[in-house]
Every structure is written in C-alpha cells, then in structure tokens.
Amino acid sequence: MPVQRRGGGPGGDALHASVLDTLGLQITSGELAEGRVLTLDGIQERFGVSRTVARETMRVLESMGLVTSRRRVGITVQPPTSWQVYDPRLIWWRLAGPHRDAQLRALTELRIAVEPVAAARAAWNASAKERDRLVDLAARMRRLGEAGELAEFLELDIAFHALLLESGGNEMFAALQGVVAVVLRGRTSLGLMPDKPVPSALDLHEQVARAVAGRHPEAAELAMRALVSEVRDAVVPVNGPHAVR
C-alpha cells in the first residue's frame, strides 16, 4: 500500500514507505513480538535513513496502534488487541504474512455480516443513477470475467462493492469501502484468484444488481449473502492458489 508523506527530500517517500512496510510486516507477522523495544537510532542504523524518516515511520506505526512511544522507555511493540485492524495498510501486511488464512477468514466473516444488509439498504435507498450503474458494472464484470481479464475485472469488482456500501446511506457501511477494496486487491495480488471468476459468482453479482435495481431488498440481501458465503466456503481451506474465488 503506498504511503503518502510530505517532505524528506528526494526519495524520501520511497524510503519511508520501504521502512514502514518492512516494520509493519515484521510486527504483524510476529517477527517483532509484543514487548520488543525499538529505538530511532536503531532504525536509522538498520535502514540507513535519516532521523526524520525514522521518526515519521514510528509516528505512522503508533497511529495504527502497532507501537507506543514513551520517554526513557523507547518504542514498544503492542499486542494485536491494540491494533487499528480496519486500516487498509495493516490488512495488507496481515494478508501478505504467515497469518493470511486467519485474516482472510476474519475479513470474509465481516463481509458476511455487513454486505447483505448493505445490499438491502441499497435496494431501498439507491438513486436511479446508482441502480443503473450497478447493473452496468455487473454486466461488464461478466464480460471481463469470462474473458479472463482479471486486472480490469478487479477494478469493476471493487467499484461494485463500494457502490453497494455507499448507496444505502449508512455512513458506517460506506466507511468499509477501503477494507473491502484491499481484500479484493490482496486476493488478486497474492495469487488467490482463479484464471477466471467462477460462473456462480458472476451470476450472483448480476442477481444482486437486478434486485437493487428492482427495489427488492430481501432478494438483494439473499443474493449478496449467497455471494459472500460462497467466498467464505472457498476461503476456509485456503489450500492452494485457486482456493479463493
């Protein structure tokens, strides 16, 4: 996940992102365990970066709950119970680490709890323009999915789920757009998608879109529940590169 930072001179952003990703991955994987104490001097020496980059990296990690900084104590790695688990960067690190399977299951269970209700709310509240766009997205997803154009399919899939979360008018659901997006991107980036989406997933996206467009909240909720439940059933074993749909 790209990290934006002001200043730092030429290459500052890239250095900051590299150090942040390395430490974030090590903390979320358990390589840097709870209670481990870090120092700015140690980070500077290890990565060959300026104190500004080291300090900014620690500031970001602290904002995510991964570390705390105290005078005369240092920078201490915190337990998972302190982490901001909905931060997309943290989700990405966990998906890229050794605990990927558990993270996928947890995120899929979250989607099962939220997205069916979000689809029902969209059927009640979405505007005519949003309904038309949802139907169009589902139709384009079918064409690209059947053609095996996964990169383009992914962008439409993210747009589809983001629109459902937003168009229902519940700001709590809308705030989960980034979480769902990083899950979808992570599955593709980590090689957890088949060469083509399974036909039943394409069918269910179209069923959700038609139910929302027709203002049928119960049908929208049922179709979305079937869609995310299918993902859950595929995620649970996670035995190979094609285990997740």
Secondary structure as GFF3:
##gff-version 3
##sequence-region A 1 245
A	DSSP	alpha_helix	12	29	.	.	.	ID=ss1
A	DSSP	beta_strand	37	38	.	.	.	ID=ss2
A	DSSP	alpha_helix	40	47	.	.	.	ID=ss3
A	DSSP	alpha_helix	51	63	.	.	.	ID=ss4
A	DSSP	beta_strand	67	70	.	.	.	ID=ss5
A	DSSP	beta_strand	74	77	.	.	.	ID=ss6
A	DSSP	three_ten_helix	80	82	.	.	.	ID=ss7
A	DSSP	alpha_helix	88	95	.	.	.	ID=ss8
A	DSSP	alpha_helix	100	125	.	.	.	ID=ss9
A	DSSP	alpha_helix	128	146	.	.	.	ID=ss10
A	DSSP	alpha_helix	150	167	.	.	.	ID=ss11
A	DSSP	alpha_helix	171	174	.	.	.	ID=ss12
A	DSSP	alpha_helix	177	189	.	.	.	ID=ss13
A	DSSP	alpha_helix	199	213	.	.	.	ID=ss14
A	DSSP	alpha_helix	217	235	.	.	.	ID=ss15
###
